[in-house]
Amino acid sequence: MNVLTIFEQRVSAIFMEGAPGQRVPFSFKRLAKRAVREMEDETFVIDGVDTAPALFTILVSAKDDATMRPLYISLTDEISQLVEAQAKKRGYTFVGKPLVRFMVDPALRPGRFSVFAENIDPRTLARLRDEENAFLGITPPQDVFGYGEQDFVPSPVPVHDDEPAPVAAEVAFVPEPELVPNEQDADFAMPASDFAQPVEDLDQIAQEIDEPLADDLAAAGAVAADAFAADVAVDASPEQDADGLADAAVPACTLLDISTGKSYTITTPHATIGRERTEGGIVLHDPNVSRRHAELTFQDGVWRIVDLHSTNGTLVNDMDVREATLHEGDLVTIGLVNLEFRAG
């Protein structure tokens, strides 16, 4: 019995205990393999150290999110421990304890998922952890690493055997008694409490997957926003400009990313901007952006932007705002993304 099989058994136990009778929506063994591949792809040499990504975002369908949300605390902890163990096996380093979070992607069907890993700085990681704790209703433990101190920048957390880190001790894996494998099992040479045991190479792992991984990735494509035109009853006299009335009645605006040139067109009276996908919303792939960062609203012919209590705030023309009216050419800053507002 290898470490991935034990991981899947532990996840099954979480569902049995936390959601009796509820079927596991997809293979968490496959999810773990995908997370390891993403970690490999996003590991870079920083200051001479192989630094693994510390942020893992898992996209799931709205239905699966509703099923798993009460279990997210336990599930994310299991995945985080597995990722740490695999990083330790490869001699990688993190800037802090890996953060795993689940988000909804309306484009995904139930039973499908996607995993994305990102290499971020310690301060951003700490802020996102606070945001995720608030989302899950977790009271964070005492800040033993000092991330909350304004002038404190922690060095990368090593996970090498010859240089044990506080994180390694913090996440010591203690298996359920019934999941301890038979000591006679030749494939499992170490106790189940140590996830750092050798496992098969990634190529060997890939061979175990019956269904092509491309299916999952294809399902995670960008969501096409459902555009709709508001039905407006116009009793116009011949002197009235009917086209002008239609333009005023239908909300429309564009946000242009001035760095990449990518444009986001809004044709609904309400649109959410954030990391999490929403119908008709804007998804920004920046770790400094909150799940639901800000909202655009159209009323009485005017566009306004409202900050949704985001971690890093919303700026309009370099001014931190809670709510503001937008005008042609205004610069909206969400995280590290600068968007130029264009009406119509």
N, C-alpha and C positions, 0 to 999 in steps of 0.2 A: 504494500500500500504506500503510495507516494504522498508528498506533501499536498499536492493539488486535490487528491481524493479526500484527504482529511479536511482540507479547507471546505470542500463541497459538503461533506458530512456535517461540519459545524454550522454551515449556513442553513442546511436542512433542519438542524436542531433549533436554530433561531426561529424559523417559521413554525415549527411544531409547538414551540413554547409560547411565542408571541402572537401567532395567528393560527390556532388549531383548525385543521381541516382546510386551510388555504394552500393551494398548490403553488410551488415555487414557479414564478412566471417565466424564467429562462435558466439556462445552464450557467451557474456562477463559476463553474470550472472554466468554461470558455471565457467568461468575463475576466477571470484572473489571468488567463493566458494573454488576452488582449492588453490588459494593463501592463504586463511585463514587456510586451513588444513595444508599447508606447513609451515605456520608461527607457528601453534601449534606444529608440529613435531620437528621443529628446535629451539624452545625456551628452553633455558637452564638457570640454576641458576649460575650467575657469580658474585662473591663477594657478595653473599647473595641476589642478585636481579634477578628476572625473566627477562632475556634479550632476546628480540625477534630478529630474523634475520632482518638485514637492507638491504640485497641485494636480489632482486627478478629477476630471469632471465626467460623470457617467450620464448620458442622455437616455431617457426611457419614455415610454408612452404615458399619456395622462392616466390611462386605466391602471397600468402597472405602478405608477407613482402613488395612486390612491391606495393600492394594496400594500405597498411596502413602506409607506411613510411612517407608520408607527414603529417600524423596525430599523429605520435608517441609522440610529445611533449605534446599534450592535453591528449592522452590516458594514457600515463605513469603517468601524474599528477593525473588523476582521480583514477587510481588504487592505487597510493601511498596514497592518502587521505583516501581511503576505508580501506587500511591495517592499517593505523595509528589509525583510529577510532575503528577498531576491537581490536587492541592492547590496546587501552585506556579502552575499555569495560572490558577487562580481567585483567587489572592492570599490563600490561607488559611495559617494558622499551626498548628504542632503543639507540644505541650509536650515532645516528644521523638520520636525515630525511631519511626515506627509499628510496632506489634507485631502480627503476623499469626499466628494459631494455628488448627490443625485439631482438632476434637473429634468424638466419636462421638455420633450420635443414633440409638438403636435403631429409632425410628419411621420413619426414612428408608429408602427402597428404594435399591438400587445405582443409580448414575447420577443421583441427586438430591442437592441441597445447599441450604443456607440460609446467609446472611451477616448478621451483626449487628455494628454499629459502636457503640462507647461512648466517651464523653468522660471521661477519668479524670485524676487529678492525677499529677504527675511521680513522686512516691514510689511510688504504687501501680503505675505503669507499670514502674518499675525493678524492683520486687519480682516482678511477674509475668514480666518478661523473665528474671530469674534462675531462676524456677520453670520456665519453658519451656525454657531452656537445659539445665537439669538433666534435664528430661523427654526431650529430644532427644540428650542426651549431649554437649552443646557446652561447650567451655571458653571462658567469656566473655573478651573482650579487656580490655585495661586500661581502667579506668573514667575515660575522658578527660573526662567531663562532671561527675564528682564526685557521681553519684547516691548512691553508697554512704556518703557522709559524712553523719553524723547531722544536722548543723545546716545542711546545704546544700540550698537549694530553688532549682533553676534557673528562670530566666525562660523564657517561651515561645520556642521555636525558630522564627525567621522563615524563610519560604521565598520571600520576594519577590525579584525579580531585582535590585532596587537594594540589597538587604541580604542578601547571601549568608550562609548558615549553615554551620557545620561539618558538619551532617547532609547537606546537599546535596553537599558534596565527598566525604563518606564513602560515598555510595551512587551515585557516578558510574557510569552504565550503559555497559558495554563489550560490544557485541554480538559474537556469533560471526561470523566472516567470511562464512560462506555465507548469513547472514540479512540482510546489508546490502542494502537495496532498490536498484533501478535509479535512478540519479540523474535519468533521464528521466521518472520517474513523477511526474505532476503532483500527485497526492494526498499526496505525501510531500516537503515542501519543506525538511526539515531532516535532518541525519544521524541514522542509527538510534541513535547513542549518546546522543541527547538525547531523553528521554521527555517533555520539557516542550513538545514541538511541539503546535500546535493540532490538536485532533480535533473530530469532529462534536459538536453539542450533544446534551444528554441525550435530548431528544425524538427527534432523528434516530437516536440509538443504539437507543432503544426500538423503532423501526420495524424494525430489523434482526433482532429476535428472532422466530423463527417460532412458538415455543411459548409460550403465556401464562405470565408469571412467577408467576401465582397458583398454578400447580401445585406449584412448589417450596415456596412459603410454606405451602400447606395441609399439605404433608408434614412441616413442621417444628412441627406442633402439639404441645401437651403430651402426654407419653407416659402412657397409663393403666397404672398399675402392676398387674401380674398378682397378684391376691390368691389365696391358697390357704390351706386349713385343714389343719393337720397331722392325719393319721389316727392316732388314739390308741386303742389297745385297752384298754378299761376293763372290768375284771371287778368291778363294783360290787355290793355287797350292798344289800338294800332300805334299810338305814339310811344308806347313803352318799348324798350330794348329787351326783347325776350332772351337773347343770348346773354346779355349782361345779368339778367335775373338768374339764369341757370348757373352762371359762373359763381355768383354770390352764394347760391344755395348749396352747392356741392363743395365739401371741404377738400382741399388739395394743397399739399406743400411738399417740398423736397429738402432733404438734408444732404449736403455734399461733403464727403470726407476730403478735406483739403490736402491730406498727405497722399492718399491713394487714388483720389479721383472717383471713388465709388459713390454712387448716389442712392439714397433711400427715399422712395416716394410714398407719401401717406395720402390715402383717399378715404379715411374714416374719421369720424369726429373725435375718436379716442385712440391713442396708440402708445404702447408701453415701450420704453427703451431699456435694454438690460442684457444680461448674459443669458437669461432663460428665454426660450422661444415662447411667444404668445401669438395668437391669431391677429394678423394685421400689424404686429409690432416690429421693432427693429432690434436685431441681435448684433451686439458688438463683441467681437472676440478679443477682449482686453481684460486681463485678470483684475485690473483696477476698477472694473465696472461691476456694480452689484447685480444680484439676480433681477430685481425690478428696480432700476436706478431712477428713472424719471418718466413722466407721462406728458404727452402732447395732447392738448384739447383744443377743439374748435367750437366757438360759440359767438353768435352775433357778429360773424364775419371776422373774428379775431382769433389768432393762434396764441396759446399760452403754454408755457412749460412749467411743470411742477416737480420738484425734487421729492422722491418717495422715501425720504429718510435714508438715503444711500450712505454707504460708508465713507466715500471720498467727496461727496457733494457734487453739485452741478453749477457750472459757471456760464454766465452769459456776458460776452465781451470782457472776459477776465474778472468778472465780479461774481462772488459766491451768492447764489440766490436760492430762496425757498420757492418762490413763484415769480414768474416774469412774463410780460407780454413780448412776443417776438415780432421783429420788423425785418424787412428785406435786408439781407446782408449781415445780420447778426451772427456772431460767432458763439456757438454752443459747445462747451467742453464737457465731455462725459468720460471720466477716467483720464486716459491719455489721448483720447480721440477728439480732434477738433472738427466740428461740423458747421458748415455755413448754411444758414437758413435762407430758403428761397420760397416765397409765397407763390401759390398757383402751380 
